[in-house]
Amino acid sequence: MIALMLPPLAEAQSAGTILFKSGNAIITRADQSVHPIFQHDAVLNGDTIDTKDGRVQIGFIDGGKISLQPETIYKINQYSFSGAQDGTEYAFTELIKGGLRAVSGLIGHQTPDRYQLATPVATIGIRGTQFTAIFLGNKLVMTTQQGSVDVCNAGGCRNAIAGQSISTSSKQSQPQHTHETANISTAPPSVSKPVYVQAEHLGKDRISAVVTDSVMQASLTDLSGTGNNPPGTPPDPNAPTTNTQTDILLSGIMQQGAVNYALLDGTLASNANNNLSRYQTQDIDLQLIAANLNDFYSDAFVSMGQVRGSINNQNVGLLSYIAGDATQPANLLQLANLNTPLQYNVLASTAPVLGNQGRTVAIGTANTVTGSLSVNFATYAYSYGLNIPLGPLTYTLAGNNTLTAGSAEFANNGSITSNFNNIGCIAGCNGVMRDASGNLATIVGRFIGPAAERAGIQYGFNIGQTHALTGSIVLGR
């Protein structure tokens, strides 16, 4: 049925991008060629992804996301989106085996009849939603996290709203509600404490003395406004570990260069006793230790800070993060009714960090970035100008671009200049971040809050051939 509904397939049409990959995952193209998967690779119509022992997260062209767990085979039959409801939009994919978590994009919200996930025993259709599906041993279990999901086959259809699950074991048996839950495991925890800082004296607990001396004296939960204590209040040493479900932007410098991730629906945990914290998704186990209480910001919509730690056991230098729920596609579409652009001004910023191959060379001062972001949600246009000081130098980032309709993510590879006749960029300044398509960018951002009350921006650019400057900014309208 799905095959009959498909229009002619455009050759090598891009359906999305690999946002994250771990393990030995491979991709088989429509021409049957097999390739290893790397972060920022394009995924094409006709591709089949086999995660093997790894995990893969895909960002699709309509803003949708799929996270695939280990031992999963997933095929993209056709994923087409022009940015408008013009009859060409399709999201037809297939779970051959394994498990996945899906967050639908604009196709699922605007034209849900054109979004279908096929399995060997039933087809899953949605109405703008989030769901988890597992197909193992000829049995499908689907659990709805948000919205409404239909599971249909030759035996009939069954609908599940948030919190409900449906199961079936054959094409002819009508799907039934079940008390089983489709659970996707998170990335395995680190097996040992990471070495947090290179080229620094490490104590017996393997934590840098520099970090230990400056570690914050409040839990990340209290700083994010979800705890009972005001920001800055020393935590109770006997307090239990607390967890918060949220989305996160993460950037920093590792040995192989700059990294940035845009992660959704992970669990942020903090321990008030030793201030160690962790952010986990299906794909990433990020272990953190806070570096400076003065480099944290929080309000009702967002929290921001700098940390040291490891990503899936790989040591990292100083990272900056912005945590807060991304604005949903339907809410962003409502903002298109506004007649005038929205103006966002800088509320807070982390200290700019100058790094060189994973080592911190210099750190600026928190809350010194100035500038603004102007967004016209009706025309999908935005522009920005940011001033980032580091010692006597001030770097200016400027640019403009267009948004993807209904997507909370944006990125731009704009201009980079400095004061004193551009002396700071005399050896060259270039963006080192990556947008959703894997292209180089100067800034990567996200709208945060139910009505895009906040914008989080992370910047990263090379200074010459060996150094890079990174940091995070929260803006409010």
C-alpha beads as a LAMMPS data file, in Angstrom:
LAMMPS data file: protein, C-alpha beads

477 atoms
476 bonds

1 atom types
1 bond types

-500.0 500.0 xlo xhi
-500.0 500.0 ylo yhi
-500.0 500.0 zlo zhi

Masses

1 110.0

Atoms # bond

1 1 1 0.000 0.000 0.000
2 1 1 2.821 2.366 0.945
3 1 1 4.693 1.583 -2.267
4 1 1 1.624 2.456 -4.364
5 1 1 1.279 5.816 -2.625
6 1 1 4.885 6.847 -3.259
7 1 1 5.599 9.314 -6.080
8 1 1 8.626 8.703 -8.318
9 1 1 11.738 8.765 -6.162
10 1 1 14.183 11.598 -6.806
11 1 1 17.695 10.258 -7.286
12 1 1 19.874 10.596 -4.161
13 1 1 17.433 13.002 -2.527
14 1 1 18.560 14.065 0.938
15 1 1 16.182 13.092 3.719
16 1 1 18.180 14.320 6.692
17 1 1 21.494 14.217 8.553
18 1 1 23.237 11.971 11.068
19 1 1 23.197 13.959 14.313
20 1 1 24.963 11.327 16.390
21 1 1 26.607 7.957 15.851
22 1 1 28.380 5.483 18.116
23 1 1 29.703 1.984 17.573
24 1 1 30.051 0.286 14.182
25 1 1 26.844 1.452 12.523
26 1 1 26.717 1.175 8.717
27 1 1 24.492 2.510 5.956
28 1 1 23.481 0.694 2.757
29 1 1 22.619 3.027 -0.109
30 1 1 19.964 2.376 -2.740
31 1 1 22.710 1.171 -5.105
32 1 1 23.648 -1.474 -2.463
33 1 1 26.979 0.172 -1.635
34 1 1 27.831 -0.074 2.090
35 1 1 29.519 2.686 4.083
36 1 1 30.417 3.355 7.712
37 1 1 28.353 6.112 9.329
38 1 1 29.856 9.353 10.600
39 1 1 28.322 12.326 12.378
40 1 1 26.985 14.950 9.921
41 1 1 26.641 12.409 7.066
42 1 1 23.604 12.942 4.849
43 1 1 20.929 10.245 4.790
44 1 1 19.182 9.687 1.464
45 1 1 15.929 8.241 0.278
46 1 1 16.455 4.512 -0.190
47 1 1 19.062 4.232 2.590
48 1 1 19.004 1.363 5.086
49 1 1 20.749 1.904 8.413
50 1 1 22.081 -0.981 10.513
51 1 1 23.229 0.221 13.929
52 1 1 25.112 -3.030 14.744
53 1 1 26.416 -2.497 18.313
54 1 1 25.998 1.273 18.148
55 1 1 23.385 3.992 18.233
56 1 1 22.326 6.501 15.585
57 1 1 20.262 9.684 15.783
58 1 1 18.874 11.202 12.574
59 1 1 17.588 14.742 12.106
60 1 1 15.130 14.919 9.190
61 1 1 14.516 17.816 6.821
62 1 1 11.138 18.684 8.385
63 1 1 12.563 18.929 11.918
64 1 1 11.670 15.368 12.930
65 1 1 14.143 13.145 14.773
66 1 1 14.656 9.395 15.106
67 1 1 16.937 7.690 17.637
68 1 1 17.871 4.108 16.798
69 1 1 19.042 1.697 19.484
70 1 1 21.647 -1.090 19.038
71 1 1 20.802 -4.051 16.782
72 1 1 18.303 -2.012 14.773
73 1 1 17.714 -1.992 11.005
74 1 1 15.791 1.040 9.710
75 1 1 14.983 2.000 6.119
76 1 1 14.065 5.384 4.663
77 1 1 11.668 4.656 1.784
78 1 1 10.851 8.289 1.081
79 1 1 11.261 11.459 3.115
80 1 1 10.436 14.607 1.162
81 1 1 9.695 18.129 2.382
82 1 1 9.896 21.432 0.495
83 1 1 9.142 23.614 3.518
84 1 1 5.441 24.028 2.670
85 1 1 2.247 21.973 2.405
86 1 1 2.359 21.569 -1.366
87 1 1 1.465 17.893 -1.760
88 1 1 5.060 16.726 -2.137
89 1 1 5.695 16.027 1.556
90 1 1 6.129 12.373 2.554
91 1 1 7.650 10.587 5.530
92 1 1 7.485 6.867 4.816
93 1 1 10.071 4.805 6.692
94 1 1 10.419 1.209 7.881
95 1 1 11.545 -0.473 11.106
96 1 1 12.790 -3.860 9.943
97 1 1 13.969 -4.931 13.382
98 1 1 15.077 -3.407 16.687
99 1 1 13.867 -0.295 18.462
100 1 1 13.539 3.439 17.955
101 1 1 12.247 6.639 19.522
102 1 1 10.533 9.109 17.166
103 1 1 9.799 12.810 17.493
104 1 1 7.734 13.928 14.515
105 1 1 8.455 17.084 12.547
106 1 1 6.213 19.287 10.448
107 1 1 4.945 16.477 8.228
108 1 1 3.554 14.661 11.262
109 1 1 1.948 17.859 12.565
110 1 1 0.596 19.312 9.309
111 1 1 -0.190 16.256 7.151
112 1 1 -0.162 13.195 9.438
113 1 1 -1.662 10.983 6.742
114 1 1 1.654 11.334 4.903
115 1 1 3.702 10.058 7.867
116 1 1 3.917 6.265 8.270
117 1 1 6.376 3.889 9.887
118 1 1 6.039 0.366 8.501
119 1 1 7.012 -2.787 10.412
120 1 1 6.724 -6.467 9.341
121 1 1 3.448 -6.863 11.283
122 1 1 1.765 -3.430 11.262
123 1 1 1.991 0.190 10.135
124 1 1 2.281 3.073 12.593
125 1 1 0.561 6.347 11.773
126 1 1 0.610 9.475 13.887
127 1 1 -1.060 12.776 14.640
128 1 1 1.822 15.069 15.545
129 1 1 3.440 13.060 18.301
130 1 1 6.303 11.261 20.029
131 1 1 6.438 7.502 20.352
132 1 1 8.718 4.513 20.948
133 1 1 8.502 1.296 18.929
134 1 1 10.268 -2.043 19.395
135 1 1 10.016 -4.962 16.957
136 1 1 11.765 -8.112 18.173
137 1 1 10.924 -11.789 17.735
138 1 1 8.052 -10.965 15.348
139 1 1 6.362 -8.876 18.060
140 1 1 5.711 -5.143 17.867
141 1 1 5.200 -3.022 20.975
142 1 1 4.500 0.697 20.528
143 1 1 4.175 3.230 23.364
144 1 1 2.911 6.778 22.840
145 1 1 4.725 9.507 24.753
146 1 1 2.830 12.475 23.332
147 1 1 -0.085 12.959 20.962
148 1 1 -1.922 10.075 19.316
149 1 1 -0.717 6.996 17.406
150 1 1 -2.574 4.482 15.230
151 1 1 -1.277 0.918 14.744
152 1 1 -2.939 -0.801 11.781
153 1 1 -2.714 -4.064 9.838
154 1 1 -5.000 -6.471 7.980
155 1 1 -6.773 -7.278 11.254
156 1 1 -7.776 -3.675 11.943
157 1 1 -6.545 -0.573 13.753
158 1 1 -6.013 0.490 17.352
159 1 1 -5.247 3.981 18.697
160 1 1 -3.086 4.902 21.682
161 1 1 -2.790 8.301 23.359
162 1 1 0.011 9.427 25.676
163 1 1 0.889 6.736 28.228
164 1 1 -0.797 3.898 26.337
165 1 1 0.806 0.974 24.496
166 1 1 -0.262 -1.290 21.633
167 1 1 1.061 -4.717 20.668
168 1 1 0.630 -7.180 17.813
169 1 1 2.474 -10.298 16.600
170 1 1 1.145 -10.899 13.091
171 1 1 -0.198 -9.033 10.057
172 1 1 -3.620 -10.653 10.490
173 1 1 -4.096 -10.160 14.260
174 1 1 -5.768 -6.895 15.226
175 1 1 -3.457 -4.744 17.372
176 1 1 -4.427 -4.708 21.055
177 1 1 -3.766 -2.449 24.000
178 1 1 -1.146 -3.875 26.351
179 1 1 0.398 -3.161 29.725
180 1 1 3.827 -3.724 28.188
181 1 1 5.926 -0.638 27.554
182 1 1 8.312 -0.090 24.681
183 1 1 11.446 0.945 26.552
184 1 1 14.601 2.170 24.862
185 1 1 17.760 1.775 26.916
186 1 1 20.067 4.726 27.486
187 1 1 23.748 4.737 26.611
188 1 1 25.739 2.580 29.022
189 1 1 27.316 4.485 31.912
190 1 1 31.018 5.122 32.051
191 1 1 32.957 2.250 33.606
192 1 1 35.490 4.495 35.316
193 1 1 35.861 8.077 36.393
194 1 1 37.144 10.194 33.495
195 1 1 40.290 12.269 33.536
196 1 1 38.736 15.701 33.403
197 1 1 41.650 17.930 32.500
198 1 1 44.831 17.132 30.654
199 1 1 48.241 18.571 31.598
200 1 1 47.041 19.436 35.106
201 1 1 47.748 17.822 38.480
202 1 1 45.134 15.174 39.238
203 1 1 44.185 14.193 42.758
204 1 1 43.658 10.644 43.995
205 1 1 40.077 10.766 42.724
206 1 1 41.420 11.607 39.235
207 1 1 39.776 15.044 39.305
208 1 1 41.872 18.101 38.556
209 1 1 42.823 20.141 41.611
210 1 1 41.931 23.273 39.652
211 1 1 38.409 21.987 39.114
212 1 1 38.043 20.762 42.693
213 1 1 39.013 24.163 44.069
214 1 1 36.536 26.020 41.899
215 1 1 33.672 23.532 41.811
216 1 1 30.275 25.093 42.389
217 1 1 28.668 24.828 45.803
218 1 1 25.115 24.385 44.597
219 1 1 23.457 21.539 42.750
220 1 1 22.598 21.904 39.083
221 1 1 18.957 21.266 39.958
222 1 1 18.781 24.250 42.296
223 1 1 20.493 26.420 39.693
224 1 1 17.940 25.457 37.079
225 1 1 15.144 26.696 39.300
226 1 1 13.608 23.290 39.940
227 1 1 14.935 22.769 43.438
228 1 1 13.715 24.246 46.701
229 1 1 16.787 26.362 47.403
230 1 1 17.516 29.707 45.758
231 1 1 20.486 29.823 43.371
232 1 1 23.798 29.841 45.227
233 1 1 22.493 28.092 48.336
234 1 1 24.944 25.397 49.525
235 1 1 23.396 21.953 49.008
236 1 1 22.551 19.405 51.636
237 1 1 25.376 16.805 51.497
238 1 1 22.849 14.077 52.160
239 1 1 20.462 15.163 49.437
240 1 1 19.668 12.462 46.849
241 1 1 20.524 12.650 43.189
242 1 1 17.884 14.614 41.261
243 1 1 16.881 14.170 37.617
244 1 1 15.322 16.536 35.112
245 1 1 14.134 15.658 31.590
246 1 1 15.229 18.347 29.153
247 1 1 16.842 19.208 25.812
248 1 1 20.417 20.462 25.636
249 1 1 22.884 22.245 23.361
250 1 1 26.517 21.333 24.018
251 1 1 29.771 22.648 22.557
252 1 1 33.478 22.738 23.354
253 1 1 36.978 21.769 22.312
254 1 1 38.277 18.199 22.209
255 1 1 41.616 16.866 21.008
256 1 1 40.340 16.399 17.486
257 1 1 38.782 19.885 17.384
258 1 1 35.520 21.611 18.197
259 1 1 32.348 19.600 18.857
260 1 1 28.728 20.596 19.162
261 1 1 25.585 18.565 19.793
262 1 1 21.893 19.453 19.712
263 1 1 20.270 16.788 21.906
264 1 1 16.617 16.185 22.750
265 1 1 14.740 14.536 25.575
266 1 1 17.702 13.541 27.740
267 1 1 17.928 13.191 31.512
268 1 1 20.012 15.726 33.413
269 1 1 21.141 14.404 36.802
270 1 1 23.019 16.232 39.533
271 1 1 24.367 15.020 42.868
272 1 1 24.397 17.677 45.557
273 1 1 26.978 15.777 47.590
274 1 1 29.915 15.794 45.164
275 1 1 28.523 18.030 42.420
276 1 1 29.120 15.400 39.758
277 1 1 26.335 15.367 37.192
278 1 1 25.386 13.478 34.055
279 1 1 23.351 14.091 30.928
280 1 1 22.084 10.944 29.202
281 1 1 20.157 10.314 26.018
282 1 1 19.779 7.064 24.118
283 1 1 23.040 7.933 22.379
284 1 1 25.212 9.943 24.752
285 1 1 26.498 9.472 28.281
286 1 1 27.901 12.870 29.216
287 1 1 29.569 13.036 32.610
288 1 1 30.061 16.533 34.003
289 1 1 31.630 18.396 36.848
290 1 1 30.739 22.062 37.283
291 1 1 33.675 24.425 36.951
292 1 1 32.504 27.776 38.307
293 1 1 29.382 28.872 40.181
294 1 1 29.693 32.351 38.689
295 1 1 29.432 30.921 35.193
296 1 1 25.871 29.630 35.537
297 1 1 22.571 31.235 34.560
298 1 1 19.013 30.035 35.049
299 1 1 15.439 31.263 34.738
300 1 1 12.020 29.678 34.221
301 1 1 12.885 28.534 30.686
302 1 1 16.582 27.774 30.463
303 1 1 19.818 27.067 32.330
304 1 1 23.338 27.591 31.039
305 1 1 26.824 26.835 32.306
306 1 1 30.337 25.570 31.780
307 1 1 31.549 22.113 32.771
308 1 1 34.396 19.638 32.395
309 1 1 33.906 15.929 31.854
310 1 1 33.719 13.155 29.278
311 1 1 31.452 12.106 26.409
312 1 1 30.986 8.318 26.263
313 1 1 34.265 7.885 28.157
314 1 1 36.179 10.239 25.852
315 1 1 37.765 13.069 27.840
316 1 1 36.822 16.624 26.955
317 1 1 38.121 20.024 27.975
318 1 1 35.887 22.880 29.042
319 1 1 32.356 22.542 27.617
320 1 1 29.456 24.976 27.656
321 1 1 25.824 23.903 27.606
322 1 1 22.346 25.389 27.312
323 1 1 19.541 23.240 28.770
324 1 1 15.849 23.894 28.206
325 1 1 12.895 22.470 26.295
326 1 1 12.970 23.295 22.579
327 1 1 9.913 25.166 21.276
328 1 1 7.511 22.713 19.626
329 1 1 6.796 22.945 15.862
330 1 1 3.092 23.769 16.301
331 1 1 3.939 26.653 18.652
332 1 1 6.532 28.027 16.244
333 1 1 3.976 27.992 13.443
334 1 1 1.696 30.139 15.600
335 1 1 4.430 32.779 15.804
336 1 1 4.178 33.158 12.018
337 1 1 1.005 35.174 12.677
338 1 1 3.060 37.989 14.219
339 1 1 3.237 41.136 12.105
340 1 1 6.563 42.425 13.397
341 1 1 9.946 40.809 14.075
342 1 1 10.812 39.736 17.613
343 1 1 13.900 41.260 19.188
344 1 1 16.066 39.096 21.468
345 1 1 18.743 40.703 23.649
346 1 1 21.584 38.998 25.517
347 1 1 20.600 38.022 29.079
348 1 1 23.731 36.088 30.055
349 1 1 26.805 34.421 28.564
350 1 1 29.442 31.939 29.661
351 1 1 33.059 33.052 29.780
352 1 1 34.616 32.773 26.301
353 1 1 37.107 29.880 26.249
354 1 1 40.173 29.817 23.998
355 1 1 41.271 26.238 23.395
356 1 1 44.005 24.401 21.540
357 1 1 43.579 20.668 20.812
358 1 1 41.529 20.016 23.931
359 1 1 43.599 22.211 26.270
360 1 1 42.292 25.480 27.702
361 1 1 44.625 28.341 26.797
362 1 1 42.670 31.349 28.100
363 1 1 39.295 32.056 29.708
364 1 1 37.457 35.374 29.475
365 1 1 34.800 36.755 31.816
366 1 1 31.235 35.514 32.199
367 1 1 28.321 37.771 31.196
368 1 1 30.407 40.089 29.022
369 1 1 28.951 39.198 25.610
370 1 1 26.632 41.874 24.183
371 1 1 24.377 41.921 21.144
372 1 1 20.972 40.944 19.813
373 1 1 19.013 38.610 17.546
374 1 1 16.103 39.785 15.360
375 1 1 13.634 37.120 14.154
376 1 1 10.716 37.479 11.731
377 1 1 8.758 34.244 12.136
378 1 1 6.344 35.299 9.361
379 1 1 9.098 35.436 6.719
380 1 1 11.441 32.932 8.455
381 1 1 14.262 35.495 8.365
382 1 1 16.679 36.327 11.181
383 1 1 19.787 38.434 11.727
384 1 1 22.222 38.807 14.615
385 1 1 25.160 40.815 15.882
386 1 1 27.254 39.665 18.860
387 1 1 30.326 41.162 20.529
388 1 1 32.594 38.685 22.350
389 1 1 35.477 40.107 24.448
390 1 1 38.628 38.175 25.350
391 1 1 41.240 40.318 27.059
392 1 1 41.860 43.486 25.007
393 1 1 40.291 41.946 21.896
394 1 1 36.600 41.976 21.015
395 1 1 35.337 39.685 18.292
396 1 1 32.178 40.632 16.412
397 1 1 29.945 37.940 14.905
398 1 1 27.296 39.046 12.430
399 1 1 25.070 37.358 9.897
400 1 1 21.585 36.595 8.619
401 1 1 19.807 33.518 7.353
402 1 1 16.404 31.857 7.080
403 1 1 14.675 29.476 9.472
404 1 1 13.155 26.111 8.617
405 1 1 9.403 26.361 9.142
406 1 1 8.457 24.794 12.464
407 1 1 12.049 23.940 13.463
408 1 1 13.485 25.320 16.709
409 1 1 17.046 24.921 15.398
410 1 1 19.010 27.502 13.415
411 1 1 22.633 28.031 12.370
412 1 1 24.711 30.478 10.347
413 1 1 28.247 30.789 9.040
414 1 1 28.417 34.572 9.328
415 1 1 31.255 37.072 9.392
416 1 1 33.912 37.223 12.132
417 1 1 35.931 40.397 12.746
418 1 1 37.796 41.982 15.655
419 1 1 38.809 45.431 16.885
420 1 1 42.248 47.066 16.432
421 1 1 41.972 46.886 12.639
422 1 1 40.899 43.247 12.798
423 1 1 44.181 42.182 14.385
424 1 1 42.482 39.287 16.203
425 1 1 41.660 37.691 12.857
426 1 1 44.806 38.651 10.987
427 1 1 45.711 34.946 10.729
428 1 1 42.132 34.071 9.782
429 1 1 38.889 33.460 11.691
430 1 1 36.475 30.762 10.521
431 1 1 33.456 28.982 12.003
432 1 1 34.089 25.525 13.486
433 1 1 30.545 24.594 14.569
434 1 1 28.367 22.290 12.458
435 1 1 24.770 22.875 11.384
436 1 1 22.188 20.094 11.003
437 1 1 23.508 19.322 7.502
438 1 1 27.112 19.110 8.647
439 1 1 28.163 22.451 7.142
440 1 1 30.564 24.725 9.000
441 1 1 28.872 27.416 11.080
442 1 1 29.876 30.315 13.297
443 1 1 26.790 29.982 15.514
444 1 1 24.307 27.195 16.287
445 1 1 21.091 28.082 18.090
446 1 1 17.721 26.915 19.330
447 1 1 14.459 28.580 20.378
448 1 1 13.499 27.551 23.899
449 1 1 10.252 27.779 25.857
450 1 1 6.565 27.248 24.922
451 1 1 6.436 30.478 22.876
452 1 1 10.152 30.831 22.033
453 1 1 10.656 33.066 25.053
454 1 1 14.394 32.381 24.939
455 1 1 17.009 31.793 22.285
456 1 1 20.168 29.846 23.091
457 1 1 23.208 30.434 20.896
458 1 1 26.540 28.644 20.927
459 1 1 29.452 30.093 18.996
460 1 1 32.724 28.559 17.896
461 1 1 35.408 29.807 15.523
462 1 1 39.068 29.286 14.736
463 1 1 41.617 31.985 15.463
464 1 1 44.459 31.174 13.101
465 1 1 45.273 27.518 12.488
466 1 1 45.572 26.157 16.024
467 1 1 43.193 27.943 18.416
468 1 1 39.408 28.111 18.702
469 1 1 37.097 30.338 20.771
470 1 1 33.795 28.880 22.050
471 1 1 30.996 29.785 24.451
472 1 1 27.236 29.988 25.062
473 1 1 24.732 32.830 25.126
474 1 1 21.130 33.068 26.373
475 1 1 18.923 35.761 24.827
476 1 1 15.415 36.829 25.836
477 1 1 12.695 38.765 24.033

Bonds

1 1 1 2
2 1 2 3
3 1 3 4
4 1 4 5
5 1 5 6
6 1 6 7
7 1 7 8
8 1 8 9
9 1 9 10
10 1 10 11
11 1 11 12
12 1 12 13
13 1 13 14
14 1 14 15
15 1 15 16
16 1 16 17
17 1 17 18
18 1 18 19
19 1 19 20
20 1 20 21
21 1 21 22
22 1 22 23
23 1 23 24
24 1 24 25
25 1 25 26
26 1 26 27
27 1 27 28
28 1 28 29
29 1 29 30
30 1 30 31
31 1 31 32
32 1 32 33
33 1 33 34
34 1 34 35
35 1 35 36
36 1 36 37
37 1 37 38
38 1 38 39
39 1 39 40
40 1 40 41
41 1 41 42
42 1 42 43
43 1 43 44
44 1 44 45
45 1 45 46
46 1 46 47
47 1 47 48
48 1 48 49
49 1 49 50
50 1 50 51
51 1 51 52
52 1 52 53
53 1 53 54
54 1 54 55
55 1 55 56
56 1 56 57
57 1 57 58
58 1 58 59
59 1 59 60
60 1 60 61
61 1 61 62
62 1 62 63
63 1 63 64
64 1 64 65
65 1 65 66
66 1 66 67
67 1 67 68
68 1 68 69
69 1 69 70
70 1 70 71
71 1 71 72
72 1 72 73
73 1 73 74
74 1 74 75
75 1 75 76
76 1 76 77
77 1 77 78
78 1 78 79
79 1 79 80
80 1 80 81
81 1 81 82
82 1 82 83
83 1 83 84
84 1 84 85
85 1 85 86
86 1 86 87
87 1 87 88
88 1 88 89
89 1 89 90
90 1 90 91
91 1 91 92
92 1 92 93
93 1 93 94
94 1 94 95
95 1 95 96
96 1 96 97
97 1 97 98
98 1 98 99
99 1 99 100
100 1 100 101
101 1 101 102
102 1 102 103
103 1 103 104
104 1 104 105
105 1 105 106
106 1 106 107
107 1 107 108
108 1 108 109
109 1 109 110
110 1 110 111
111 1 111 112
112 1 112 113
113 1 113 114
114 1 114 115
115 1 115 116
116 1 116 117
117 1 117 118
118 1 118 119
119 1 119 120
120 1 120 121
121 1 121 122
122 1 122 123
123 1 123 124
124 1 124 125
125 1 125 126
126 1 126 127
127 1 127 128
128 1 128 129
129 1 129 130
130 1 130 131
131 1 131 132
132 1 132 133
133 1 133 134
134 1 134 135
135 1 135 136
136 1 136 137
137 1 137 138
138 1 138 139
139 1 139 140
140 1 140 141
141 1 141 142
142 1 142 143
143 1 143 144
144 1 144 145
145 1 145 146
146 1 146 147
147 1 147 148
148 1 148 149
149 1 149 150
150 1 150 151
151 1 151 152
152 1 152 153
153 1 153 154
154 1 154 155
155 1 155 156
156 1 156 157
157 1 157 158
158 1 158 159
159 1 159 160
160 1 160 161
161 1 161 162
162 1 162 163
163 1 163 164
164 1 164 165
165 1 165 166
166 1 166 167
167 1 167 168
168 1 168 169
169 1 169 170
170 1 170 171
171 1 171 172
172 1 172 173
173 1 173 174
174 1 174 175
175 1 175 176
176 1 176 177
177 1 177 178
178 1 178 179
179 1 179 180
180 1 180 181
181 1 181 182
182 1 182 183
183 1 183 184
184 1 184 185
185 1 185 186
186 1 186 187
187 1 187 188
188 1 188 189
189 1 189 190
190 1 190 191
191 1 191 192
192 1 192 193
193 1 193 194
194 1 194 195
195 1 195 196
196 1 196 197
197 1 197 198
198 1 198 199
199 1 199 200
200 1 200 201
201 1 201 202
202 1 202 203
203 1 203 204
204 1 204 205
205 1 205 206
206 1 206 207
207 1 207 208
208 1 208 209
209 1 209 210
210 1 210 211
211 1 211 212
212 1 212 213
213 1 213 214
214 1 214 215
215 1 215 216
216 1 216 217
217 1 217 218
218 1 218 219
219 1 219 220
220 1 220 221
221 1 221 222
222 1 222 223
223 1 223 224
224 1 224 225
225 1 225 226
226 1 226 227
227 1 227 228
228 1 228 229
229 1 229 230
230 1 230 231
231 1 231 232
232 1 232 233
233 1 233 234
234 1 234 235
235 1 235 236
236 1 236 237
237 1 237 238
238 1 238 239
239 1 239 240
240 1 240 241
241 1 241 242
242 1 242 243
243 1 243 244
244 1 244 245
245 1 245 246
246 1 246 247
247 1 247 248
248 1 248 249
249 1 249 250
250 1 250 251
251 1 251 252
252 1 252 253
253 1 253 254
254 1 254 255
255 1 255 256
256 1 256 257
257 1 257 258
258 1 258 259
259 1 259 260
260 1 260 261
261 1 261 262
262 1 262 263
263 1 263 264
264 1 264 265
265 1 265 266
266 1 266 267
267 1 267 268
268 1 268 269
269 1 269 270
270 1 270 271
271 1 271 272
272 1 272 273
273 1 273 274
274 1 274 275
275 1 275 276
276 1 276 277
277 1 277 278
278 1 278 279
279 1 279 280
280 1 280 281
281 1 281 282
282 1 282 283
283 1 283 284
284 1 284 285
285 1 285 286
286 1 286 287
287 1 287 288
288 1 288 289
289 1 289 290
290 1 290 291
291 1 291 292
292 1 292 293
293 1 293 294
294 1 294 295
295 1 295 296
296 1 296 297
297 1 297 298
298 1 298 299
299 1 299 300
300 1 300 301
301 1 301 302
302 1 302 303
303 1 303 304
304 1 304 305
305 1 305 306
306 1 306 307
307 1 307 308
308 1 308 309
309 1 309 310
310 1 310 311
311 1 311 312
312 1 312 313
313 1 313 314
314 1 314 315
315 1 315 316
316 1 316 317
317 1 317 318
318 1 318 319
319 1 319 320
320 1 320 321
321 1 321 322
322 1 322 323
323 1 323 324
324 1 324 325
325 1 325 326
326 1 326 327
327 1 327 328
328 1 328 329
329 1 329 330
330 1 330 331
331 1 331 332
332 1 332 333
333 1 333 334
334 1 334 335
335 1 335 336
336 1 336 337
337 1 337 338
338 1 338 339
339 1 339 340
340 1 340 341
341 1 341 342
342 1 342 343
343 1 343 344
344 1 344 345
345 1 345 346
346 1 346 347
347 1 347 348
348 1 348 349
349 1 349 350
350 1 350 351
351 1 351 352
352 1 352 353
353 1 353 354
354 1 354 355
355 1 355 356
356 1 356 357
357 1 357 358
358 1 358 359
359 1 359 360
360 1 360 361
361 1 361 362
362 1 362 363
363 1 363 364
364 1 364 365
365 1 365 366
366 1 366 367
367 1 367 368
368 1 368 369
369 1 369 370
370 1 370 371
371 1 371 372
372 1 372 373
373 1 373 374
374 1 374 375
375 1 375 376
376 1 376 377
377 1 377 378
378 1 378 379
379 1 379 380
380 1 380 381
381 1 381 382
382 1 382 383
383 1 383 384
384 1 384 385
385 1 385 386
386 1 386 387
387 1 387 388
388 1 388 389
389 1 389 390
390 1 390 391
391 1 391 392
392 1 392 393
393 1 393 394
394 1 394 395
395 1 395 396
396 1 396 397
397 1 397 398
398 1 398 399
399 1 399 400
400 1 400 401
401 1 401 402
402 1 402 403
403 1 403 404
404 1 404 405
405 1 405 406
406 1 406 407
407 1 407 408
408 1 408 409
409 1 409 410
410 1 410 411
411 1 411 412
412 1 412 413
413 1 413 414
414 1 414 415
415 1 415 416
416 1 416 417
417 1 417 418
418 1 418 419
419 1 419 420
420 1 420 421
421 1 421 422
422 1 422 423
423 1 423 424
424 1 424 425
425 1 425 426
426 1 426 427
427 1 427 428
428 1 428 429
429 1 429 430
430 1 430 431
431 1 431 432
432 1 432 433
433 1 433 434
434 1 434 435
435 1 435 436
436 1 436 437
437 1 437 438
438 1 438 439
439 1 439 440
440 1 440 441
441 1 441 442
442 1 442 443
443 1 443 444
444 1 444 445
445 1 445 446
446 1 446 447
447 1 447 448
448 1 448 449
449 1 449 450
450 1 450 451
451 1 451 452
452 1 452 453
453 1 453 454
454 1 454 455
455 1 455 456
456 1 456 457
457 1 457 458
458 1 458 459
459 1 459 460
460 1 460 461
461 1 461 462
462 1 462 463
463 1 463 464
464 1 464 465
465 1 465 466
466 1 466 467
467 1 467 468
468 1 468 469
469 1 469 470
470 1 470 471
471 1 471 472
472 1 472 473
473 1 473 474
474 1 474 475
475 1 475 476
476 1 476 477
